[in-house]
Amino acid sequence: MKTTTFAGILCCSIILVAGCKKAGNDEKTGVLQFRAINPLKNSNKSTANFRSVMTNPPLTGDTTVTYTTSFRVAVGDVWVSQDEVQEGNTDNLEWMRLTSTTNTELKLFEDYVFAPVDLPVGTYRSIKITFRNVFYRYAQLASDPATAFELLETMGSWTSPCDEIDTSWAKTNYFGSGGNHYLENGVFVVASAGEKVAGFTIEEEKTAIVSWRLGAGATQPCTTYLIDENSNLVWDCGIDRMDFACPPENEYMFDFVIEYQ
């Protein structure tokens, strides 16, 4: 895709480890703080109301020029693994789930809060994230930043039904050193080589902070052109389309920044 939370480890029922191995009482652990960041939230081109628009204003004509400022998405679950996602391999990785329950609620990207998690010490090389298929793009009119749009979209395909009550899930995102991957025919394929995670280390009684950044840290938004294909001055998901012009630093949808405390 172009333009990542645990009480003390007591047992597998708390951590929900895929292919779970019972942890010993003396296993050394450290803390992971996973967080979502939208660098555009406080930028000078992000003055539009970030709450739900509810009713969109009319489009301005055949092409409406806007700035994308955020997304309202349903992030279902987040996992990490000490194994590495690699193109051409199957998903035989051992995953540790950070989310205690699967989320289905649409929320602004920057509103996601993940509780700190205790993990076994070691180097973690991969991150797995799931999304609901439908989402909303938040944009503001380029000529009038106070005018905001909430634009229904679907992930990955214009052929997907554009229905806000759709509860289906998009393809799972698998991030590793080779970029963002999807599973195709049971093996990993690279979807975006630039959306990579370099890995992070969990050390005993220390905290690793993984910041999952929208727009890969860019502080200037993409210009988003809303093309009104049926000329009714209304955004119609599945009928109308978008074109984009992004600053060089806004080439990718996501990146990950690692810090330690």
C-alpha positions in Angstrom: 0.0 0.0 0.0 1.6 3.3 -1.1 1.0 7.9 -1.2 2.4 -0.2 13.7 -0.6 -4.2 24.6 0.3 -6.8 27.6 0.1 -7.2 31.3 2.9 -9.3 32.7 3.4 -12.6 31.0 1.8 -15.2 33.2 0.5 -17.7 30.7 -0.8 -18.1 27.2 -4.4 -17.3 28.1 -3.3 -13.8 28.8 -1.0 -13.2 25.9 -2.8 -15.4 23.3 0.3 -16.5 21.5 -0.2 -18.3 18.1 1.4 -21.7 18.4 1.5 -21.0 22.1 4.3 -22.2 24.3 3.9 -22.1 28.0 6.2 -19.5 29.5 8.3 -20.4 32.5 7.8 -18.3 35.6 11.4 -17.2 35.4 11.2 -16.0 31.7 12.8 -12.6 31.3 10.6 -9.9 29.8 10.6 -6.3 28.8 7.9 -3.8 27.7 6.6 -2.9 24.3 4.7 0.3 23.9 3.0 0.3 20.5 1.3 3.6 19.4 -0.3 5.1 16.3 0.8 8.6 15.2 -0.6 11.0 12.6 2.0 13.7 12.0 -0.6 15.8 10.1 -2.8 16.2 13.1 -1.0 19.4 14.2 0.3 20.5 10.9 -0.6 23.9 9.4 -2.8 22.2 6.7 -4.8 20.2 9.2 -7.3 22.7 10.6 -10.5 21.0 9.5 -12.7 19.4 12.2 -11.5 15.8 12.8 -14.9 14.7 14.1 -17.3 12.8 11.9 -18.5 15.1 9.2 -21.8 13.2 8.9 -23.0 15.1 5.8 -20.5 16.0 3.2 -20.7 19.4 1.4 -21.2 19.3 -2.3 -18.2 18.7 -4.6 -17.1 21.9 -6.4 -17.3 20.5 -9.9 -15.9 17.7 -12.1 -12.7 17.8 -10.0 -12.6 18.9 -6.4 -9.1 19.6 -5.0 -8.6 18.5 -1.3 -5.9 17.6 1.2 -6.0 14.2 2.9 -5.6 14.8 6.6 -6.5 11.4 8.3 -8.4 8.2 8.0 -11.2 6.6 10.0 -10.4 2.9 10.0 -11.1 -0.2 12.0 -7.7 -1.7 13.1 -8.7 -5.2 14.2 -5.6 -6.7 15.8 -1.9 -6.2 16.0 0.7 -9.0 16.3 4.5 -9.1 16.5 6.9 -11.9 15.8 10.6 -12.7 16.3 10.5 -14.6 13.0 10.8 -12.6 9.7 8.2 -12.2 6.9 9.9 -13.0 3.6 8.6 -12.9 0.1 7.8 -16.4 -1.2 7.5 -18.0 2.2 4.3 -19.1 3.9 3.0 -17.7 7.2 4.6 -20.2 9.5 5.7 -17.5 11.9 5.0 -17.6 15.6 2.9 -14.5 16.4 2.3 -12.8 19.7 -0.9 -10.8 19.8 -0.8 -7.3 21.3 -4.6 -6.7 21.2 -6.7 -8.4 23.9 -9.9 -8.3 21.8 -10.5 -7.8 18.1 -11.7 -4.2 17.4 -14.4 -3.6 14.8 -15.1 0.1 15.5 -14.0 2.7 13.0 -11.8 5.3 14.7 -9.5 8.1 13.5 -6.0 6.7 13.1 -4.5 9.0 15.7 -7.2 8.0 18.3 -5.9 4.4 18.6 -4.3 3.7 22.0 -2.6 0.5 22.8 -1.7 -0.5 26.3 1.9 -1.4 27.2 2.7 -5.1 26.8 5.2 -7.4 28.5 7.0 -9.6 26.0 9.8 -12.1 26.2 13.2 -10.6 25.6 14.6 -10.9 22.1 14.6 -9.3 18.7 11.3 -8.9 16.9 11.4 -8.7 13.2 7.8 -8.6 11.9 4.5 -6.9 12.6 1.0 -8.1 11.5 -2.0 -5.8 11.3 -5.6 -6.4 10.2 -8.1 -3.8 8.9 -11.9 -3.8 8.1 -12.5 -3.4 4.4 -14.4 -0.2 4.6 -13.0 3.1 5.8 -13.3 6.8 5.5 -10.8 9.3 4.2 -10.8 12.7 5.9 -10.0 15.6 3.6 -10.3 19.3 3.6 -11.1 21.6 0.6 -7.8 23.1 -0.6 -9.4 26.5 -1.3 -11.3 26.5 2.1 -9.6 24.4 4.8 -12.6 24.8 7.1 -14.7 22.7 4.6 -14.2 19.0 5.4 -15.2 15.8 3.7 -15.6 12.2 5.1 -15.2 10.0 2.0 -16.3 6.3 2.1 -13.8 4.0 0.5 -12.8 0.3 0.4 -9.4 -1.2 0.7 -7.6 -2.7 -2.2 -10.3 -2.9 -4.9 -12.9 -0.6 -6.5 -14.9 -3.8 -7.2 -15.5 -4.3 -3.4 -19.0 -3.2 -2.4 -19.0 0.4 -1.1 -21.4 -0.2 1.8 -20.7 1.4 5.2 -22.3 -1.6 7.0 -19.8 -4.0 5.3 -18.1 -6.0 8.1 -15.6 -7.9 5.9 -11.9 -7.7 6.4 -9.2 -6.5 4.0 -6.1 -8.5 3.3 -3.8 -8.7 6.3 -0.8 -6.5 6.3 2.6 -8.2 7.1 5.5 -5.8 7.7 9.1 -6.9 7.7 12.5 -5.7 6.5 11.4 -6.3 2.9 8.4 -4.0 3.2 4.6 -4.6 3.5 3.4 -8.0 2.3 0.1 -9.7 1.6 -0.6 -13.4 1.3 -1.4 -14.5 -2.2 -2.0 -18.2 -2.9 -0.6 -19.0 0.6 2.7 -17.2 0.2 4.0 -13.7 1.0 4.2 -11.2 -1.9 5.5 -7.6 -1.5 2.8 -4.9 -1.7 5.0 -1.9 -0.8 8.7 -2.3 -0.5 9.1 1.0 1.3 6.7 0.2 4.2 9.3 -1.8 6.2 10.1 -2.3 9.8 13.7 -2.7 10.7 13.0 -4.7 13.8 13.2 -3.9 17.5 14.7 -5.5 20.6 12.9 -6.2 23.9 15.3 -6.0 26.8 14.7 -7.1 30.4 13.0 -4.4 32.4 13.3 -1.9 29.6 10.7 -0.3 27.2 10.8 -0.4 23.5 8.5 2.2 21.8 7.2 1.4 18.3 5.5 4.4 16.6 3.4 3.4 13.7 3.2 6.6 11.6 0.6 7.5 9.1 2.1 9.0 5.9 5.5 7.6 7.0 6.1 10.8 9.1 5.3 13.3 6.4 4.0 16.7 7.7 2.6 17.9 4.4 -0.5 16.2 3.1 -1.2 14.6 -0.2 -3.3 16.6 -2.6 -6.4 14.5 -3.4 -8.4 15.1 -6.5 -12.0 13.9 -6.2 -13.2 13.0 -9.8 -17.0 13.3 -10.0 -17.6 10.7 -12.7 -21.4 11.0 -12.7 -21.4 14.8 -12.3 -23.8 14.9 -9.4 -21.6 16.9 -7.1 -21.8 14.0 -4.5 -19.0 11.6 -3.6 -20.2 8.2 -4.7 -17.9 5.4 -3.5 -17.5 2.8 -6.3 -18.5 5.3 -9.0 -16.3 8.4 -8.5 -12.5 8.1 -8.2 -9.5 9.8 -6.8 -6.1 11.0 -8.2 -3.2 12.0 -5.9 -0.2 14.3 -5.9 2.0 13.7 -2.9 5.1 15.4 -1.6 8.3 13.3 -2.0 8.4 12.5 1.7 4.8 11.3 1.6 5.5 8.4 -0.8 4.3 5.6 1.5 1.3 5.1 3.7 3.1 3.9 6.8 6.4 3.6 8.5 7.7 2.5 12.0 10.0 4.4 14.2 11.8 2.6 17.1 12.8 4.3 20.4 14.0 2.9 23.7 13.6 3.9 27.4 
